[in-house]
Amino acid sequence: MSAAEGETPVADGAPPPEALYSFGTPWPELNQGLSYSDTFRCADVDAATTLIEFYATNYKSSAPLPGWVKRIRSGQITVDGEVVTDPDMILRDGCKLVYHRLPWQEPFAPYLLEVLYEDDDMVALNKPSGLQVLPKGLFQQRTVLAQLQLKDWKMTSFYSKRKHVQSHPVPVHRLGRGTSGLLLCAKTKVAKVRLASYFAEGAINAGNKRDKSEFGEERKISKFYRALVTGILDNDEVVVTQPIGLVHYPGVAEGLYAACSSGKPAMSNVCVLERLAHQNHTLVQVEIHSGRPHQIRIHLAYIGHPLVDDPLYGIGGHPKFVEPESTGTDSSFAYDGGYERPLQPVPGDCGYHLHAHWLVLCHPTTNKIVKITAPLPQILQTREERRATAERISG
């Protein structure tokens, strides 16, 4: 297949291709900012609510009170379409409020994506470590989704009508920002619904503690990861069923996912591939039967073997460092009025070695079994795999 404009084909004479092509648009220096809309409703007709009271009360996780004052005075808030700079303005019931977040330079993120598999229904990408899948927090533009939106996906008009094609593919599952490897995206609405249901079924089966090894009997998709963990695992295979839930964590408003007895069911099957005694590391393959946030990081840490260089999760599946809540007056805030970045690690921090290596699934429209593989980083290859790679390149 030929590469379209903006895509990088595999060079002639190169080793056997591991990707069909790559694509990506360099990030602009600043993103476009964001707008957050609200409609004010007065719960008590006899009580007056000011603009600053509304934002400082309802969105205190976004900024401290002095930060909201700064945002208002700098003209970032409109009321019924008019800029308001007085924090003490009294709000009327039903008025429309919009907070205009200023454009900012997002942290560094790679932008090139490799296409590993593509047909009329879905596309599989090789996501680099450091690239977030969907917008969140500081990353609103530098995401996989943005690159999917920027690329010109050419589809025939006949096929578009028949299959209800979307304007661009959308991810049907997530990978952590620091996790590299295989990311599955749906091109059509039918594929999106069916693939999403496959992932949901895995979580349900994990909750019921069912593990059907015969592919297709209950499970429509199986996902396998490579990971480098600290310490030497004694057993060749370990099944981890520790529930995962949200716990309070300073700097993360919605809470942090961690090992939690009251959390949701999760199941990971860990197999030892190679024990690296001289480094006190173990190379493992992990098959996940559910897809809880940060599941592999949490489960491996829970059994006493956190990922090598994981900045966040320590033994037991809990955060390594928990700074006490600030006891100050919240007078310190960032240039845009929001909180300064927490000093302790947060979920999006990178550094660990985790790669979505391969998956096998029942195709969402043809029902054929499809296997897709993402090439491994060298640090996650076994000695034999590194030897084979070197021979292929030199030969």
N, C-alpha and C positions, 0 to 999 in steps of 0.2 A: 504494500500500500504506500502511496506517496504522502509526504507530509505537507500539510497546508501551510499557508503563510503564517509566520510567527511560531512555527513548530520546527524542532531540530531533529532531522532524521539521523539514523545510525550511519556512521561513516562507512564508505566502501572499504573492504579489506579489514574491518574491525572484527574482534572475536564474535562468536554467535550472539545475536542481540538478546538482551534480557528485557528490553523495553521496545515497544513499537515506535514511539517518538516521545519527545518532551515538549512542553509548552510553558509559557509564563510571561507575564508583563512586569517589568521592574516597578517597585513601589514608588509613589510620589513622596516627596519629603514630608509633607503634612497630609493628614487625612481630611475629610470634609466636615468634621465635627458631627454632632448629633443634636437632635431635638427631642425633648420629652414633654408630652402633653398631658394635662389634667383638666378636669372639670370640678370646680370647687362646689361642694355641697355643705350647706350650713346646718349642722345638727341641732343647734339651739338658736332660735331666732332672736333671743334676748342677749346673746353673747357675740361680741365682735371678734373677728379673727383677722390678724394682720398678715401681710404677705410673708414676712420673715417667720412668723409663727407657723404658717402652713408648711413652708419648706423645712425649717429646722426641726419640726415635729415629725413630719411624714417621711423625710428623707435624711434623717440624721446619720444613716450609714454611708451616705454619699459625701457629706462634708460637715465639719463642726459649724456651730452657729456663726462665728466670725467669717468663716468661708462663704456661707450663704449670703451674709451681708455684703461681702466683696462682690459676689456674682451679681447681686441685685444692683448695686451701685455702679457696676461696670456695664450695665445695660444688657445683661444676658437673659432677662426675664421679660416676657410680654404678657399683658393682660388684655384679653379681647383684641389682640392684634397690635396693641400700643405698647411701646417700651416703657417700663416703669422702673424708676431708680430710687424710689422711696421705700425702704424696708417696712415702714409703719403704715403703708396704705391699707385701708380696710377693704376686705374682699366682699363682693356681693354674691349671693347665692346664684349658681349657674354660670359664673364667669369662666372663661377659657384661659388657662395658664399654660405657657410654654417656656421651658428652660432650654436655652440654646447653649449647648456645650461647645466651647471654642475648639477649632481644629488643633491637633497636637501631633508631634512626631512620635509615632509608635516605636517600641523597641525593635531592634534588628530582627528580621525574619527572612529566611530564604524564600524565593518565589518560584523557582522552576519545579515542575511536576513531571514525572515520567508516567506514561500510559503503558500499563502491563497487559491489559486485555480490553477489548472494546467490541461491542456488537450493537444491534439496534435498540437493545433494552437497557444495557448497563455498561459502565466503564470502571475499570479498576486502576487506581493510581498508586504510585510509590511515593508516599509522603516523606519528606525529609524531617529529621528532628529539628525542632525549633519553630515549626510552622503550625499555628493553631488551625483547627478545622472550621469552627464556627465563631462568629463575633462574640467577644466577652471581655469585660474589663478594659485593659489598655489596648487590646487588639480588636479593633472594630473594622479595619480594612485589610490588614495584612493576615489574610486567612485563605484557606483552601477554597471556601465558598466564593470569595471575591475573584479568584483566578478562574473558577468555573464560569462565573458570570461574565468575565471579560473575554473569554475565548469565543470564537465564532463556531458554533456547533452546526454543521450543515446537515439538514435532514430533508428528504424529498417531501413534497407537499402531500402526496398520496399516503406515505407512511405516517406523516404527522397527524392526518385526520383519522387514520385507522387506529393508531396506537395511543392517541391523546398525548403526543410528545410534549415535554416541558420546554421552556425557553432555554434551559441549561440543565445539566445533570445536578443532582443534589446528593450529598452524603446520606447514607441510610444507617450509619453508625458513627461512632467517634473514636479517635485515638488521642491520647494525651499529647500536649504540645511537644514534650520531650521524647515521645515515642515515634519511631520511624516505621515505614513499611506500608503494607497493603491496606488501602482504604477503598471500600466499595461504594459506588455512586449509581443512582438510578436515572435513566434518561426519560422514562415514561412514568405516568401516574400509576399504571398497572404494576410495573416493576417496583416502584417505590412502596406501594401498599404490601405487595407480596414479600419483598425482601425484609421490610420492617417487621412483618409478622414472623418471619423465620427467626429473627433475633429475639423477638418477644417470647416465642415458644421455648427458646433455650433457657430464658430466665425462669419460666414457669416450671420446666422440667427440673431445673436445679433446685427449686423450692420444694418439689415433690421427691427430691433425692433419687430421681430416675436417671439411669445412665445406660442407654441403649448403644452398644458398641456397633451394631449393624447399621451402617449409614442408610438413611431413608426410612427406617422403621418408624421413628418418631422425629428425628432431627433432620431438618432440611439444610442446615449449614453447620460446618465445624471449622473453628478458627484455631490456628496454632502459632505461637509466638516463640521467639528466642530471647533468653535473658541471661545476663551474667550476674551471679549473686555472690555475696560474701560468705565465707566459710565453706566447709565441705559437707555436703548432704550424705548421711549414712545410708539411707534407703534409696534404691534405684527409682522408685516411684512413690509419690505421696499425693493423696487426694485431700484437698483442703475445702472445707465446707463452712468456714467461718462467715457469719452474716456481716454485712457492711452497711453502716448507717452514718448519719450526720452527727458530729459532736461539735461543741463550741470551740472556736479557735480564733484568737485575736487577729484582726486584720482581714478576716474572711467573713463578710457580713452574713452570708447564707449558711455558714458552718463548713466544717471540713469532713470529707468522707474518711472513715477509719474503721478498724475492727470494732464492732459494736454488737453486743448480745441482742439488742432490740432492733437491729437493722434488718435489711431485706436479705433473703437467702442468696447465696453465691456459691459456685462450685468451680474449682480449678484442679486440673490433673497435671502434676509436675513430674517430668521424667528427666533423669540425669543423662546428659550426653557425654560429658567429659569432666573429670575432676582434675583441677589444676592445683596440685598440692603445693608447688613452689610459690604460688601466688595466694594461696588460701582462698581460692575462688572456685565456683562450680558453674559450668555451662549447662543450662537446662532448656528443655522444651516445655511449654505450658499450653495446654489445651483448655480454653475457657468454655464452660457450658452456660454461662450467663455473662452479662456485660455491664456489671456495676462500675461506676466511676473509679478509676485507679485500682481496679480489682487485683491485677497481678502484683502491683507494687505492694498493696496491703497484704495479700495472702502470703507472699514470700516473706515479707517482714514478720508476719504473724507466726510463722513456723521457725523464726529465728535466723532467717537468711535474707536480709534486705538486699535490694539491687545495689550493685557496686556504684558508689558515688551518688546514690539517691539523696538529695539534699533535705528531703522532707520526712520520709517514713523510716522509723527505727524498729528495733526488735519489739515484737508484740503487735505490730500493725498500727502503731500510734505515732503522732509527730515526735520528732527527736527533741525539738525545742519549743517550749511554750512560754513566751514572754508574758509577764503579768500585765493586766489591763493598765492603761495610762491613768494616773491619778492627778494629772495636771488639769488645766482649765481649757484644754482644746484650743489654745491660742495659736498653735502651729498648724499651718496648712500649706499645700503645694501652690504653685503659681496660678492654677485655675480655681483655687478655692477649696479643692478636695483635700482629703487626707494625704499625708506623705506616705510613700510606700512602706509597708511594714518591714522592720529589720529582720524578723524571723522568716524562714523559707515559706513559700506559698505553693499551691498545687501546680501552677504552670511553670515553675522553675525546672530547668533541664539539667543534664549532667549524667543521668543514669543510662544504662544500656539495655534497651528493650525494643524489640523489632517484631512487627506483625509479619511473620514469615510466609505463611501460606494458608489457604482455605480451600475447602471443597464444598460445593453447594448444588442444590437442585435448581436448575435454571428457572427463573420466574415465569417464563412463557412456554419454553420447549420441554421443560421437565427433564432435560438431559443433565447428567452429572458433569460439572465443570470444576476443574482444579486450576487455581491461579497461584503463582509463586512470586514473591518479591525478593530480589537478590540480597544476600546477607552482607552487612558490614563486616570487615575483616575481623574485628574484635569478637564477633559473635559466631565465627566459623570454627569448626573443629580442626584439629591438625590435618586430618585427611582432606577436609574441604579446602583448606588453604593450599595444600599441596596440589590438588586437582586444579584449582584456579590458576596457580602459577604455571602449571604445565600447559593449560589451555592458552594462556596469554603468550607464553614463549613459543608455543608450537604453531 
